[in-house]
Amino acid sequence: MGRHKRWRFKIRQPIARLLVVGLALAAAAVVLGCGEEEGAGRGVPMFRGDRAHTGVNPGPGVEHSPKLLWRFKAGDFVGSSPAVVDGVVYTGGDSVYAIDAATGKERWRFQTGDYVSSSPAVVDGVVYVGSEDQHIYALDAATGQERWRFQTGDSVGSSPAVADGVVYIGGGDGYVYALDAATGEERWRFQTGAWVYSSPAVVDGVVYIGSWDSHVYGLEAATGQERWRFQTGDYIVSSPAVVDGVVYIGSYDRYVYALDAATGEQRWRLKVGHIARSSSAVVDGAVYIGSSYDRYVYAVDSATGEQYWRSATGGPGFSSPAVVDGVVYIGSVDGYVYALEAATGQERWRFMTSGPGFSSPAVVDGVVYVGSEDGYVYAITED
């Protein structure tokens, strides 16, 4: 049993161990406008909303008085964050699932050889996703039929970004992969110094990604050649957000970093109360990010790193925020999904699921979709 397998076994134990270990759940997403990725239908085609990982969702959101629209039993812990495209919710658990967004009824499921913590990317009618069975899959979005699979050297918890006919994704074997989206043929691979559970952002021909070797990398999307690397003080699970020439990413060293996208040089860093494995949302000059065991969500000036506010949740935060119309949506290990005022951090509402939340919300057409450790996918709407 590999190191990642043992780690996953620990994190799927009762909550006391979850709080000690944390998760390596990642996700992925060049911005063409949220829900308007090239080849993607309307909605949230990838985790973080787009290939730049801005965290902006199309909405509208749930502003007041949340209520359950439906919940879907996925059979196991749901740490994968949902993609929502053209009325279908795609997520992972013990299988890859396609769920009707309006009714919560299963459309299809695809059984991989192990657990799926990777979050799907849905482009041109194809679902791309990684699995702990060491494979990356391409599935027909309408039927779930397998189109191709690619074998890596270890589990795949990173989530794919799809740009210009290429699938970019990290592997537990320490490589960043670029695969032909139509055939699964390898274009290139780049070796980092450790596991890659961070998920790539792809902007202006550059792939940005973090690694457990404590580095953030900027790679040529066409060739995999390294442009730059930046060293932090500890592991990186957080996935980068790239906005206006700046890369925003958290580290286990308890800092959130802003790096120049062209050179990798540090612009600023902000110390938070604990590890920053959450990924940033960047909207209207503000960076929103959760910090794990200090139980706070932070809002930071994107230009200076100055803290605007921090808002407490009832449990550790491994979920990453989605932002819609001035509201920040984020899950927590206390079992609640929170809606916070983007301007002030004031809580608008919270909604209780029956298990800890590691999945990150997707917000489309007045519904918040999110997974839970209780094995369900939730659809939350307004009363």
Beta strands, then each sheet from edge to edge (+ up, - down):
strand 1: 43-44
strand 2: 66-73
strand 3: 83-85
strand 4: 88-92
strand 5: 96-100
strand 6: 106-110
strand 7: 121-123
strand 8: 126-130
strand 9: 135-140
strand 10: 146-151
strand 11: 161-163
strand 12: 166-170
strand 13: 175-180
strand 14: 186-191
strand 15: 201-203
strand 16: 206-210
strand 17: 215-220
strand 18: 226-231
strand 19: 241-243
strand 20: 246-250
strand 21: 255-260
strand 22: 266-271
strand 23: 281-283
strand 24: 286-291
strand 25: 296-301
strand 26: 307-312
strand 27: 322-324
strand 28: 327-331
strand 29: 336-341
strand 30: 347-352
strand 31: 362-364
strand 32: 367-371
strand 33: 376-382
sheet 1: 1+ 3- 4+ 5- 6+
sheet 2: 2+ 33- 32+ 31-
sheet 3: 7+ 8- 9+ 10-
sheet 4: 11+ 12- 13+ 14-
sheet 5: 15+ 16- 17+ 18-
sheet 6: 19+ 20- 21+ 22-
sheet 7: 23+ 24- 25+ 26-
sheet 8: 27+ 28- 29+ 30-
end
